[in-house]
Amino acid sequence: MIEPSLFTIAFSILFRAFTLGHAKASWKRVKWKIAYSFLEWLMDTLRLMRTFVRAVELGSLSAAAREAGTTQPTVSKMLAQLEQQLGVRLFERSTRGLSSTEQGQRFYVDAKLVLEQFDAAVASIQGTNAQAAGFLRINAPVALGQYRINAMVQQFLAAHPAIEIELILNDRFVDLIEDGVDVAFRLGGTLPANAFGRHLATIPRFLVASPAYLESRGVPATPGDLSSHDFVRFAWTPGTTIELFRQSEMMHVTTNSRYRVNNALAIRETVLLGGGVAVCPDWLVRDLLDSGKLLPVLKEWSARPQDLHLLYPSRKYQPLRTKLFVEFATESFSFLPGFMQTPRNGKRKTCPRNAS
């Protein structure tokens, strides 16, 4: 991978020499013809790299061509030129579409970083603040993404019309580098070693059920009573027990789960329909509790709280769009119900592995 700081320094020297005319004594030893040729090669290579990056992000040569105001054959020729310079195949072309090779995926990560450094170097030298623009790939758990983050992203896009966002919702722990993810929301789990995380909130979790269910099955008076109730369980949670806490006291409670499902929104709906008792995070059911459509069960007891982190790749440089989104998300969660705020320190940390 190209070292960002070295690239910025090298470009800064070239840019200053050609645009500002303030050549240093050491620069005068360099032949201007050689320097100009190098700069010409550099700009052409950056143009090819930018075309390649957009082709990967947009998923087709025709889309990249439309965005650049050129033709698909021109883009194809440019990418072939880049492949020739690198000596590797970056794309697999077939009737089913365009897909990057393994070498292409690795080069995409490096090329994107170089282009971000280039844009930052230009803005720094010109003494202007770069406009927030470009492509941002965000990953989030399915339920949290649908219920909270999707609306947040729409607000962010409205405030920054030059930014594009691809929101990928899944419940697996993605590799930020390999999957090309700029920002990832993570609920629980151990933070990966190759990422930095900002702790956004601690989420209370507790037992809830619908009034109709409690009326027909009775209200549990003690944790042990749960064994005679239908317990709606997150499908990926192993075993048949749950941990409940009351101040310093902890209990392992055996539950009977006739129904398991791997989606938090499905658990919300199931409990609302009277399907049983479930442990739910505050953000998922706060509106239903406030309206009385759900009721808390065993109020003195709660499940282990869950941590929400915002992760980004462990690199010194972040493009402006990433910085703006991180700040926007941090501020937004401070106003959302169901999320307990904690001091922001930007440090990596480990949090307990919990089910959704």
C-alpha positions as CSV (number, residue, x, y, z in Angstrom):
1,M,0.0,0.0,0.0
2,I,1.2,3.5,-0.8
3,E,2.1,5.5,2.2
4,P,-0.4,8.4,2.3
5,S,1.8,11.0,3.9
6,L,4.6,10.4,1.5
7,F,2.3,10.7,-1.5
8,T,0.9,14.0,-0.1
9,I,4.3,15.4,0.4
10,A,5.5,14.4,-3.0
11,F,2.4,15.9,-4.7
12,S,2.6,19.0,-2.6
13,I,6.1,19.7,-3.8
14,L,5.2,19.2,-7.4
15,F,2.0,21.3,-7.1
16,R,3.7,24.2,-5.5
17,A,6.6,24.2,-8.0
18,F,4.3,24.3,-11.0
19,T,1.5,26.5,-9.8
20,L,3.0,28.9,-7.3
21,G,6.5,29.3,-8.8
22,H,8.2,29.2,-5.4
23,A,10.9,26.6,-6.3
24,K,13.3,25.7,-3.6
25,A,17.0,25.5,-4.2
26,S,17.0,21.7,-4.3
27,W,14.2,21.8,-6.9
28,K,16.3,23.8,-9.3
29,R,18.6,20.8,-9.8
30,V,15.8,18.9,-11.4
31,K,15.4,19.3,-15.1
32,W,12.0,20.9,-15.8
33,K,11.4,18.7,-18.7
34,I,11.7,15.6,-16.6
35,A,9.6,17.1,-13.9
36,Y,6.9,18.0,-16.3
37,S,6.9,14.6,-17.8
38,F,6.5,13.1,-14.4
39,L,3.6,15.4,-13.5
40,E,1.9,14.6,-16.8
41,W,2.3,10.9,-16.1
42,L,1.0,11.3,-12.6
43,M,-2.1,13.2,-13.7
44,D,-2.9,10.7,-16.4
45,T,-2.5,7.8,-14.0
46,L,-4.7,9.5,-11.4
47,R,-7.4,9.9,-14.1
48,L,-7.2,6.2,-14.9
49,M,-7.4,5.3,-11.3
50,R,-10.4,7.6,-10.7
51,T,-12.2,5.9,-13.6
52,F,-11.4,2.5,-12.2
53,V,-12.6,3.3,-8.7
54,R,-15.9,4.7,-10.1
55,A,-16.4,1.6,-12.3
56,V,-16.0,-0.6,-9.2
57,E,-18.4,1.5,-7.1
58,L,-21.0,1.9,-9.8
59,G,-20.8,-1.7,-10.9
60,S,-20.6,-1.1,-14.7
61,L,-18.6,0.6,-17.4
62,S,-21.6,2.3,-18.9
63,A,-22.5,3.9,-15.6
64,A,-19.0,5.2,-15.1
65,A,-19.0,6.5,-18.7
66,R,-22.3,8.4,-18.2
67,E,-21.0,9.9,-15.0
68,A,-17.8,11.1,-16.7
69,G,-19.7,12.4,-19.8
70,T,-17.9,10.0,-22.1
71,T,-18.6,6.6,-23.9
72,Q,-18.4,3.1,-22.6
73,P,-15.7,2.1,-25.2
74,T,-13.6,5.0,-23.9
75,V,-13.9,3.9,-20.3
76,S,-13.1,0.3,-21.4
77,K,-10.0,1.5,-23.2
78,M,-8.8,3.5,-20.2
79,L,-9.2,0.5,-17.9
80,A,-7.3,-1.7,-20.4
81,Q,-4.6,0.9,-20.3
82,L,-4.4,0.8,-16.6
83,E,-4.3,-3.0,-16.6
84,Q,-1.5,-2.9,-19.0
85,Q,0.5,-0.5,-16.8
86,L,-0.1,-2.6,-13.8
87,G,0.4,-5.9,-15.5
88,V,-2.6,-7.5,-13.9
89,R,-6.3,-8.1,-14.8
90,L,-8.5,-5.8,-12.7
91,F,-11.9,-7.0,-14.0
92,E,-13.6,-10.1,-15.2
93,R,-15.9,-9.2,-18.1
94,S,-18.8,-11.5,-19.0
95,T,-22.3,-11.4,-20.3
96,R,-23.5,-11.3,-16.7
97,G,-21.7,-8.0,-16.0
98,L,-18.6,-6.6,-14.5
99,S,-16.8,-8.0,-11.5
100,S,-13.4,-7.1,-10.0
101,T,-10.7,-9.8,-9.7
102,E,-8.9,-10.5,-6.4
103,Q,-6.1,-8.2,-7.5
104,G,-8.7,-5.6,-8.6
105,Q,-10.3,-5.6,-5.2
106,R,-7.0,-5.1,-3.5
107,F,-6.0,-2.3,-5.9
108,Y,-9.4,-0.6,-5.4
109,V,-8.6,-0.1,-1.7
110,D,-5.2,1.4,-2.4
111,A,-6.4,3.5,-5.4
112,K,-9.3,5.0,-3.4
113,L,-6.9,6.0,-0.6
114,V,-4.5,7.6,-3.1
115,L,-7.3,9.6,-4.7
116,E,-8.5,10.8,-1.3
117,Q,-5.0,11.9,-0.5
118,F,-4.7,13.7,-3.8
119,D,-7.9,15.6,-3.3
120,A,-6.9,16.5,0.2
121,A,-3.5,17.7,-1.0
122,V,-5.0,19.9,-3.6
123,A,-7.4,21.5,-1.1
124,S,-4.6,22.0,1.4
125,I,-2.2,23.7,-1.1
126,Q,-4.9,25.9,-2.6
127,G,-5.9,27.0,0.9
128,T,-9.5,26.0,0.5
129,N,-11.8,23.7,2.3
130,A,-12.7,20.7,0.1
131,Q,-16.4,20.2,-0.5
132,A,-17.8,17.0,1.0
133,A,-18.2,14.7,-2.0
134,G,-17.7,11.2,-3.2
135,F,-18.8,7.7,-2.4
136,L,-19.4,6.3,1.1
137,R,-20.1,2.6,1.9
138,I,-21.8,2.1,5.2
139,N,-22.6,-1.3,6.9
140,A,-25.1,-1.8,9.7
141,P,-27.2,-4.6,11.3
142,V,-30.4,-5.2,9.5
143,A,-32.9,-4.1,12.1
144,L,-30.9,-1.1,13.4
145,G,-30.4,-0.1,9.8
146,Q,-34.0,-0.3,8.8
147,Y,-35.4,1.2,12.0
148,R,-32.9,3.9,12.7
149,I,-30.0,4.4,10.4
150,N,-31.8,4.5,7.0
151,A,-33.7,7.7,8.0
152,M,-30.4,9.1,9.4
153,V,-28.7,8.5,6.1
154,Q,-31.5,10.3,4.2
155,Q,-31.0,13.4,6.4
156,F,-27.3,13.3,5.8
157,L,-27.7,13.0,2.0
158,A,-30.1,16.0,2.0
159,A,-27.4,18.1,3.8
160,H,-24.6,16.9,1.5
161,P,-25.8,16.7,-2.2
162,A,-22.4,15.8,-3.6
163,I,-22.0,12.6,-1.5
164,E,-23.2,9.2,-2.6
165,I,-24.0,6.5,0.0
166,E,-24.4,2.7,-0.3
167,L,-26.0,1.3,2.8
168,I,-25.4,-2.4,3.2
169,L,-27.6,-4.1,5.8
170,N,-26.6,-7.5,7.2
171,D,-25.9,-9.1,10.6
172,R,-22.5,-10.6,9.8
173,F,-19.3,-8.9,11.1
174,V,-17.8,-7.5,7.9
175,D,-14.1,-6.9,7.3
176,L,-13.9,-3.2,6.7
177,I,-10.8,-3.5,4.4
178,E,-11.8,-6.5,2.4
179,D,-15.4,-5.4,1.9
180,G,-14.5,-1.8,1.1
181,V,-16.6,-0.5,4.0
182,D,-15.9,3.1,5.1
183,V,-18.1,3.1,8.2
184,A,-19.7,0.2,10.1
185,F,-22.2,0.2,13.0
186,R,-21.7,-2.7,15.3
187,L,-23.9,-4.0,18.1
188,G,-21.9,-5.9,20.7
189,G,-19.1,-8.2,19.8
190,T,-15.3,-7.8,20.0
191,L,-14.0,-5.0,17.9
192,P,-11.6,-6.1,15.1
193,A,-7.9,-5.3,15.5
194,N,-7.7,-3.5,12.2
195,A,-10.4,-0.9,13.0
196,F,-10.9,2.1,15.2
197,G,-14.2,2.5,17.0
198,R,-16.2,5.3,18.5
199,H,-18.5,4.2,21.3
200,L,-21.8,5.7,20.5
201,A,-24.1,4.4,23.2
202,T,-25.0,1.7,25.7
203,I,-28.4,0.2,25.1
204,P,-30.6,-1.1,27.9
205,R,-32.3,-4.5,27.3
206,F,-35.3,-5.8,29.2
207,L,-38.2,-8.2,29.1
208,V,-41.4,-7.2,27.3
209,A,-44.8,-8.7,26.3
210,S,-48.1,-7.5,25.0
211,P,-51.1,-6.8,27.3
212,A,-53.1,-9.5,25.5
213,Y,-50.5,-12.1,26.1
214,L,-50.1,-11.3,29.8
215,E,-53.8,-11.3,30.3
216,S,-54.1,-14.8,28.8
217,R,-51.0,-16.4,30.2
218,G,-50.5,-14.4,33.5
219,V,-47.9,-12.0,34.6
220,P,-44.5,-13.5,35.7
221,A,-43.8,-12.6,39.3
222,T,-40.3,-14.0,39.5
223,P,-37.6,-14.9,36.9
224,G,-38.3,-18.6,37.5
225,D,-41.9,-18.1,36.2
226,L,-40.5,-17.5,32.7
227,S,-40.0,-21.2,32.2
228,S,-43.8,-21.7,31.9
229,H,-44.1,-18.9,29.3
230,D,-43.4,-18.8,25.5
231,F,-40.1,-17.0,25.1
232,V,-39.4,-15.5,21.7
233,R,-35.7,-16.0,21.1
234,F,-33.1,-14.6,18.7
235,A,-32.2,-17.5,16.5
236,W,-28.4,-17.2,16.8
237,T,-28.4,-17.2,20.6
238,P,-27.1,-20.5,21.8
239,G,-28.7,-22.5,24.6
240,T,-32.1,-22.2,26.4
241,T,-31.1,-19.9,29.2
242,I,-30.9,-16.1,29.6
243,E,-29.0,-13.9,32.0
244,L,-31.0,-11.4,34.1
245,F,-29.6,-8.8,36.5
246,R,-31.0,-6.9,39.4
247,Q,-28.4,-4.5,40.8
248,S,-25.5,-6.8,41.8
249,E,-27.6,-10.0,41.6
250,M,-27.5,-12.2,38.5
251,M,-29.6,-15.2,37.6
252,H,-29.5,-17.8,34.8
253,V,-33.1,-18.5,33.8
254,T,-34.3,-21.4,31.7
255,T,-36.7,-20.5,29.0
256,N,-39.0,-22.4,26.6
257,S,-38.7,-21.1,23.1
258,R,-41.2,-22.5,20.6
259,Y,-40.3,-19.7,18.2
260,R,-36.9,-18.4,17.2
261,V,-36.1,-15.8,14.5
262,N,-32.9,-14.1,13.4
263,N,-34.3,-10.6,12.9
264,A,-35.0,-8.0,15.7
265,L,-37.9,-6.4,13.8
266,A,-39.5,-9.8,13.5
267,I,-39.2,-10.2,17.3
268,R,-40.7,-6.8,17.8
269,E,-43.7,-7.8,15.6
270,T,-44.1,-11.2,17.2
271,V,-44.2,-9.8,20.7
272,L,-46.7,-7.1,19.6
273,L,-48.9,-9.9,18.1
274,G,-48.9,-11.7,21.5
275,G,-46.4,-14.4,20.6
276,G,-44.7,-14.4,23.9
277,V,-42.1,-12.7,26.1
278,A,-38.8,-11.5,24.7
279,V,-35.7,-9.6,25.6
280,C,-35.6,-6.5,23.5
281,P,-33.2,-3.5,23.3
282,D,-34.8,-0.2,24.4
283,W,-34.5,1.5,21.0
284,L,-36.5,-1.3,19.4
285,V,-39.6,-1.1,21.6
286,R,-39.5,2.3,23.2
287,D,-42.4,3.7,21.2
288,L,-44.5,0.6,21.9
289,L,-43.9,0.9,25.6
290,D,-44.7,4.6,25.6
291,S,-48.0,3.9,23.8
292,G,-48.9,0.9,26.1
293,K,-48.9,-1.5,23.2
294,L,-46.2,-3.5,25.0
295,L,-45.6,-3.8,28.8
296,P,-42.4,-4.3,30.7
297,V,-42.1,-7.7,32.4
298,L,-40.2,-8.2,35.7
299,K,-39.4,-4.5,35.9
300,E,-36.7,-4.9,38.5
301,W,-34.7,-7.3,36.3
302,S,-32.9,-6.5,33.0
303,A,-30.7,-8.3,30.5
304,R,-27.0,-7.4,29.9
305,P,-26.9,-4.0,28.1
306,Q,-25.5,-3.8,24.6
307,D,-22.8,-1.5,23.2
308,L,-23.1,0.3,19.9
309,H,-19.9,1.3,18.2
310,L,-19.2,3.1,15.0
311,L,-16.1,1.5,13.3
312,Y,-13.8,2.8,10.5
313,P,-10.6,1.4,9.0
314,S,-7.5,2.0,11.1
315,R,-5.7,4.6,8.9
316,K,-4.5,8.1,9.8
317,Y,-6.4,9.8,7.0
318,Q,-10.1,10.0,6.6
319,P,-11.8,11.8,3.8
320,L,-14.1,14.7,4.7
321,R,-17.2,12.8,3.9
322,T,-16.3,10.1,6.4
323,K,-15.5,12.6,9.1
324,L,-18.7,14.4,8.5
325,F,-20.8,11.3,8.7
326,V,-19.1,10.1,11.8
327,E,-19.9,13.4,13.5
328,F,-23.4,13.4,12.2
329,A,-24.2,9.9,13.4
330,T,-22.7,10.6,16.8
331,E,-24.8,13.7,17.2
332,S,-27.9,12.0,15.8
333,F,-27.7,9.1,18.3
334,S,-27.6,11.6,21.2
335,F,-31.2,12.5,20.4
336,L,-32.6,9.1,19.6
337,P,-34.7,7.4,22.4
338,G,-33.3,4.1,23.7
339,F,-29.6,4.9,23.5
340,M,-27.7,5.9,26.7
341,Q,-24.9,8.2,25.7
342,T,-21.3,7.8,27.0
343,P,-18.3,10.1,26.8
344,R,-16.6,10.1,23.4
345,N,-12.9,9.1,23.4
346,G,-12.5,7.6,20.0
347,K,-10.5,4.7,21.4
348,R,-10.8,1.1,20.5
349,K,-12.4,-1.0,23.2
350,T,-13.9,-4.5,23.7
351,C,-17.6,-5.0,24.5
352,P,-19.5,-8.1,25.6
353,R,-20.8,-10.3,22.8
354,N,-24.6,-10.2,23.0
355,A,-27.4,-11.3,20.7
356,S,-29.5,-8.7,19.1
